[in-house]
Amino acid sequence: MALTWRGFLNARSYRLNFIGTYFGGALYVFFYALLAHFIGQQPAAIREFGDYFTYLLIGGVFARYLSLGMKYLAREIENEMVIGTVEPLMVTATSPALALLGASAWLFIEGVLVMLLQLGVGVFVFGADLSRANWLAALVTTLLALGALNSWGILSAAFLLVFKRADPLNWLIDLTTFVFCGVYFPITLLPWGLQWFSYILPLTYALEALRGALMRGQSLYELRAPLLALVLFNVVLVPLCLIVLRRALAYTKRAGSLGQY
């Protein structure tokens, strides 16, 4: 909790950036509205969900959370390495994983706040249709999705510890997220030979379940297939990424490069 509060105070101290995070989130919704307006004709695969703007809003909001979560988590650890606070934390009673990730906890909380802001702007300013939403199913889906998606951020942190740069991994995740997960268009529009790749990415199932819950009002039972996939991703990815993080930390300790950047 103390590390989370420290992260909030640090973010608030840069007031222009702090305000810009939320203002920028709202501008993204404006971009989705413009994109939906100019594209006009909607594929049949989108019309069965509802309007294209709502489809874009849900996909864009959660994809951006994944992208920013990865980049900002690595950025926070990078800052800690630069100012030299990582090594002192390692000799305290705080667990190594918490010492590394605790300072970034505020970023995940802020990411959720920005998502809620974007959904609010989408509904109350641009008329996104969530009138049939099943909020219980959406909440359960979101909790499962955040666990699976944040695992990528932990992997990014491990990559940064070892290689001192997380950009190559972030670029790869950005590419696969926006092309293969159905953010801007249904994955059924992809060539058949590429569709299989979409089904090994957790965001694909998260967006399928969220759109079903928020746009169609589907129940937890009706969404059991993508929700089960998210549970399996959590069971596999969360422990695996924590193991990778611990091994990366052990490697940097052996190599004496923990405080280097």
N, C-alpha and C positions, 0 to 999 in steps of 0.2 A: 504493500500500500504506500509506503514511504517513497519507494522508487517511482511509482505511478504519479504521486503528487509532485515529485521533483520534475518528472517529465512535463507535467502540465505547466508548472511555474516556468520552466525553461522555454516552452513553446509560447507562453503568454508574454514573455519578456521581449520577444520579437513581434511587436504588435502588428506591424504592417503585414508580415507573413501570416500571422495568426488570423487576421481578418480576411486576408486574401484566400486562405484555404477554403473558407465557407463561401466567399463571393465567387471564387472560381468554380466551386461545386454547383452553384446555382447557374452559372453561365453554361456549364455542360448541358443542363436541361434545356436551355435555349437552343443549343446546337442540335439536340435530338429533335426538338420541335421543328426546326428549319429543315433538317434532313428528311423527316417524315413528310413535310409539306412538299418539298421539291421532288421526292421520289414518286409521290402520287399513287400510281397503280400498285396494289399490294399483291404479292403472290398468294395463291390459294392456301398455302401452308401457313401464312400469317393470318389471313382472314378468318380461319377457323378458331384462332385465339381471340381476335378482336381487332382493335385499331392498331396501326403500325407504331404510332407514337408511344403508346403504353408498352408495346412489345420492346421498343428501343429503350425506353426509360428503365425498365427492369433489367434488361441485359447490360446496358451501359453503366448503371449505378453499381452493380455488383462486380462487373469486370474492372471498373476503375478502383474499387476497394481493394481487389486483389493486387492490381498493379501498384497502387500507392503503398499498400501495406508492405510489399516486398522492397520497394525502393527506399521507403522511409525507415524501415527497420534496419536495413543495411547502413543507411546514412547515420542513424543514431549511434550504432555501434562504431562506425567510422569516427564520429565525433568523440566518442569516449576514448578511442584508441589515440586520437590526436592529442587530446588534453591530458592523457596519461592516467585516467581513472580506472581502467580495466584491471591492471595488475594489482592495485591496492584492494579492489573488491574481491579478488581471487583469494586473498589471504584472510578474509573475514569468515564468519560462520555461515554466511549466505551461500546457498548452493550455487555452483558455477552457472548452471542454466538460468537460474533466477537473476544472478548478478548481471548476466549478459542481456537477458530479455526483459528484465523488470523495468529498466529505464525506458523501454520502448512500449510499455503497456498502454501509456496514454495515447500513443498513435493509433492503436487498435480501437480504443474507446472513441477517439475523435473520428476515426473512419466510420464507425457506426452512426455517430451524430451527423456527419456529412451525408450519409446515405438517407437518413430520416429527413434531413433538410431537402435533399433533392427530390425525394418522393413527394414531400409536401408541396414544393414549388410545382412539380409536375401535375399534381392533382388540382391545386387551388388556383394556379396561374394559367396553366396550359390545358387543363381539362382532361388529364389522363383518367381513364375509366377504370376505377377499382370498386365499382358499386357491387360487384358480385363476389368480392374478395372473402376468402375463408381465412381469417386472421390467425386462428389457432394453427392451422396447417402451415401458414406462412411463417409463423414464429418458430415452429419446430424445424422447418426446413432451413431457416436462417441460422439457427443454433448449430445444426449439423453441418451446414455449409461453411460457417466460419471456422470450425475446427479443421476441416479438410483444407480450406483455402489458406489459412494461416500457417499450415505446415510448409507451404512454399516459402513463406517469409523466414521460417526457421532454417530451411535449407539454404536460403540466400545468405543468412548470417554465417553459417558454417563455411560457405564458399568464400565469403569475405575474410574470415579468420585465416584461412589457408593461403588464398591467392591475393589477398589485400585489395581486390577489386571485385565487385559483384555485377558490374555492368553486362558482361557477356551472358550471364544467367538471366538477368532481368530482361534483356533484349529477347532472348529465346522464349521466355514465358509470355511477354507482351505479344509476340508474333502468334504463338499457338493459341493464346486466349482469344484474341480478337478475330482470328480467322477460322478456328476450328470449333469453337464452343457455342456458336449460335448467338453471338452478341448482336450482330446487325441483321442476320438472316438465318432462317432455319438450316440446320446441318443437312437436311434432306436435299438442299440445293447444291451441295458440294458434289463433285464427281464421285461415283461409287467407290473408286479406289482410294479416296481420301477420307471417306466417312468413318472408317474403322478407327482412325486416329482420334476422332472426337470422343469416342466411347471409352477411351482410357484416361480422360481428363475429368476431374471432379466438377469443374464449373459447368460442364455440359449437363450433368444431372441436377445440379443446383438450379440452373436457369429453367430447366424443364419443369421441376417441381414448383419453383416460385411463380412461374407464369401460370401453371395450372391452378395454384392456390389463389393468386391475386386476380387473374383475368377470367378464369372459369369457375372459381369457387369450389374446386375439387377438394374432397376430404382426404384425411391421412390415409384411409384405406385405398382410395382411388390413386393416390400418389405413392403407393407402397413400393413400386419398382424403383423409381429414382431415389427414394428415401433409403431403401435397403442398400443401394449402391453407395450412397453417402456414408452410411454406417460402416460399410466395409472399407471405404477410403479412410475414415477416421481410425478404425482399428489397425490398419496397416501403416498409414502415413505418419500419424502423430508419434507413435513410439519409434518408428524408423528414423524420422527427422531428428528426434531428440538424441538418439544413438549417434547419428552422424555428427550432430553438434558437439556431443561429449568427446567423440574421437578427434574432431577438428581441434577442439580446445586442448586435448591431451597432446596432439601433435605440435601445436604452437608452443606448449610448455617445454616439450623435449627439445624443440629447435631453438628455444629462447627468443621467439619472434612475436610473442603475445603483445608486447608494447610497441612493436614496429608497425609503421604504415608507410 
